[in-house]
């Protein structure tokens, strides 16, 4: 065993501990998310803004307006232009089900301590996966 290989073996565990500690501190600063059970889509009504993540891309701005009946209109702003869509959110066995013109998915509403956040996971009609995180705007 050489001196360099001995050093690299001692550096890797030390780096792993530092990286893990940084990750835990970062996660703790995000705050605890607690699931919120939604029994009526009316409680989702309003304008939600956040970020949508397309497969293989960085996040883009997303705005989703949900009406009292669960119907919605969304606008995703990308560097090459905007994409719009409509659909409906329903509740099935306590889960938020999203059925849109261009795909379908599920959402979960969570409490963040300073508000509510909606986490969305969906598959588009062309089989691309998207995820989004949205906050209700005042």
C-alpha positions, 0 to 999 in steps of 0.5 A: 500500500502506498502513502497516496492510497492510504491518504485517499482511504482516510479522506473518503470516510471524512468527506462522506461524514461532512457531506452527510452532515451538510445534507442533514442540515440542509434538509432540516432548514427546509422544515418538516412537511406534514401531509394534509388530508383533503376531503373537498376540492374546494379547499384547493381553490385559488392560484398556486405558483411554483416550479415544474421540473420536466424530464432532463431539464431545470425547473420552470415557472408554473402557475395553476389556477384551481376553481371550486369544482376542481377544474384547473388551468395551468401555464408553464413558462419555459425559455422557448415559450409557454405551455398551457393546459386544462384539467380536473382534480378529484379525490379518490381514497384520500388522494388527489388525482389530476386528469389533464388534457396532456397527462395525468398524475397525483398530488399531495398537499402538505403543511410546511409550518408557514403555509401549504405546498402541493407536490405533484407527480405526473406523466404526460401523454408522450410518456415524459415524467414531470414533477412540480411543487406549488404554493398557494398565493395570497 
